[in-house]
């Protein structure tokens, strides 16, 4: 089997596609949540910001791609706000399903809100957006990670706790 090429800096088109999937999920989720009130939307946005900050400060600082362009552009972004951590620390983290559950909630919460809205007053747009956020938040994210991000990741070769969680071949 031929060894897969790793990117030192990912091409911008991968960063754009990766972020379009995430941002589309955030915007659709925000739209669904806004239907029940601005305060709930503000809390949802705050939740997303906390998750992003947790990633940038807690993981990206120790990643091989710190200061470089990873598949999501966050290695470079993190370097603008934080100092480099310890690269050896990245692989020492153990990631469990409990650790990734908050990330799944970014899609699950708007879907639950959508169900509530549909029960109260059926709306085709809400149903369509629920289907779309389900596809983007789960299948879209998985496709990006499998085919664009993890496949070419140098950190994966060095050791990645997320790969250990999701890789079913081991």
C-alpha positions as CSV (number, residue, x, y, z in Angstrom):
1,X,0.0,0.0,0.0
2,X,1.3,3.4,-1.0
3,X,1.9,5.9,1.8
4,X,-0.5,8.9,1.6
5,X,1.1,12.3,1.0
6,X,0.8,14.7,4.0
7,X,0.4,18.4,3.6
8,X,2.8,20.7,5.3
9,X,0.2,23.5,4.7
10,X,-3.2,22.4,3.3
11,X,-4.4,23.9,0.0
12,X,-6.8,26.8,0.5
13,X,-9.6,25.0,-1.3
14,X,-9.6,22.3,1.4
15,X,-9.7,25.0,4.1
16,X,-12.6,26.7,2.3
17,X,-14.7,23.5,1.9
18,X,-14.0,22.4,5.5
19,X,-15.1,25.7,6.9
20,X,-18.1,26.0,4.6
21,X,-19.5,22.7,6.1
22,X,-18.9,24.0,9.6
23,X,-20.2,27.5,9.0
24,X,-23.3,26.2,7.2
25,X,-24.0,24.0,10.1
26,X,-23.6,26.9,12.5
27,X,-25.8,29.3,10.4
28,X,-28.6,26.7,9.8
29,X,-28.5,25.8,13.5
30,X,-28.6,29.4,14.4
31,X,-31.6,30.0,12.1
32,X,-33.5,27.1,13.6
33,X,-32.8,28.2,17.2
34,X,-33.7,31.8,16.4
35,X,-37.2,30.6,15.8
36,X,-37.7,30.2,19.5
37,X,-36.0,33.5,20.5
38,X,-33.0,35.7,20.2
39,X,-31.8,34.8,23.7
40,X,-31.6,31.2,22.7
41,X,-29.7,32.2,19.6
42,X,-27.2,34.2,21.6
43,X,-26.7,31.2,23.9
44,X,-26.1,28.9,20.9
45,X,-23.6,31.4,19.4
46,X,-21.8,31.6,22.8
47,X,-21.7,27.8,23.0
48,X,-20.1,27.6,19.5
49,X,-17.6,30.3,20.5
50,X,-16.7,28.4,23.7
51,X,-16.2,25.1,21.7
52,X,-14.0,26.9,19.1
53,X,-11.9,28.6,21.8
54,X,-11.5,25.3,23.6
55,X,-10.2,23.8,20.4
56,X,-7.8,26.7,19.6
57,X,-6.4,27.0,23.1
58,X,-6.5,23.4,24.3
59,X,-5.6,21.4,21.2
60,X,-4.3,23.6,18.3
61,X,-1.5,25.0,20.4
62,X,0.0,21.5,20.7
63,X,-0.7,20.4,17.2
64,X,1.9,19.9,14.4
65,X,0.0,22.5,12.4
66,X,0.3,25.3,15.0
67,X,1.3,28.4,12.9
68,X,0.6,26.4,9.7
69,X,-2.5,25.9,7.6
70,X,-4.3,22.8,8.7
71,X,-7.4,21.5,6.9
72,X,-9.5,24.0,8.9
73,X,-7.1,26.9,9.0
74,X,-7.2,26.8,12.8
75,X,-3.5,26.1,13.3
76,X,-2.7,29.4,11.8
77,X,-5.6,31.2,13.5
78,X,-4.5,29.7,16.9
79,X,-1.0,31.1,16.5
80,X,-2.4,34.7,16.3
81,X,-3.9,34.4,19.8
82,X,-1.9,31.9,21.7
83,X,1.7,30.8,22.2
84,X,2.9,27.4,21.0
85,X,2.3,24.6,23.5
86,X,4.1,21.2,23.7
87,X,3.7,19.1,20.5
88,X,4.3,15.9,22.5
89,X,1.3,16.8,24.7
90,X,-1.0,16.5,21.7
91,X,-0.8,12.8,21.4
92,X,-0.9,12.3,25.2
93,X,-4.5,13.4,25.3
94,X,-7.1,10.6,25.4
95,X,-10.3,11.5,23.6
96,X,-13.5,9.7,24.4
97,X,-17.1,9.9,23.1
98,X,-17.8,12.1,26.2
99,X,-15.2,14.6,24.8
100,X,-16.7,14.8,21.4
101,X,-20.4,14.9,22.5
102,X,-20.3,18.7,22.9
103,X,-19.3,19.0,19.2
104,X,-22.3,16.8,18.2
105,X,-24.6,19.0,20.2
106,X,-24.0,21.8,17.7
107,X,-26.2,19.9,15.3
108,X,-28.3,17.9,17.7
109,X,-29.7,20.9,19.7
110,X,-31.0,22.7,16.5
111,X,-32.6,19.4,15.3
112,X,-34.4,19.0,18.7
113,X,-35.5,22.6,18.4
114,X,-36.7,21.9,14.9
115,X,-38.7,18.9,16.2
116,X,-40.3,21.1,18.8
117,X,-41.2,23.7,16.1
118,X,-42.7,21.1,13.8
119,X,-44.8,19.7,16.5
120,X,-46.2,23.2,17.3
121,X,-46.6,24.3,13.8
122,X,-45.4,22.2,10.8
123,X,-43.3,24.1,8.3
124,X,-41.6,22.7,5.2
125,X,-38.6,25.1,5.5
126,X,-37.9,24.0,9.0
127,X,-38.1,20.3,8.0
128,X,-35.8,21.0,5.0
129,X,-33.3,22.8,7.3
130,X,-33.4,20.0,9.8
131,X,-32.6,17.4,7.1
132,X,-29.8,19.7,5.8
133,X,-28.2,20.3,9.2
134,X,-28.3,16.5,9.8
135,X,-26.6,15.8,6.5
136,X,-24.0,18.6,7.0
137,X,-23.4,18.1,10.7
138,X,-22.9,14.3,10.5
139,X,-22.3,13.0,6.9
140,X,-20.7,16.3,5.7
141,X,-18.3,16.6,8.6
142,X,-17.4,12.9,8.3
143,X,-16.7,13.2,4.6
144,X,-14.5,16.3,5.1
145,X,-12.6,14.6,7.9
146,X,-12.1,11.3,6.1
147,X,-11.4,12.5,2.5
148,X,-9.9,16.0,3.0
149,X,-8.6,16.5,6.5
150,X,-7.3,13.3,8.2
151,X,-6.2,11.6,5.0
152,X,-3.4,14.2,4.4
153,X,-2.7,15.1,8.1
154,X,0.9,15.0,9.3
155,X,-0.4,15.1,13.0
156,X,-2.2,11.8,12.2
157,X,1.1,10.2,11.4
158,X,2.7,11.6,14.5
159,X,-0.2,10.5,16.7
160,X,-3.8,11.7,17.0
161,X,-6.1,10.8,19.8
162,X,-9.2,11.5,17.6
163,X,-8.0,9.0,15.1
164,X,-7.6,6.4,17.8
165,X,-11.3,7.0,18.8
166,X,-12.7,7.0,15.2
167,X,-10.4,4.4,13.5
168,X,-12.3,1.1,13.6
169,X,-9.6,-0.9,11.9
170,X,-7.5,-1.1,15.1
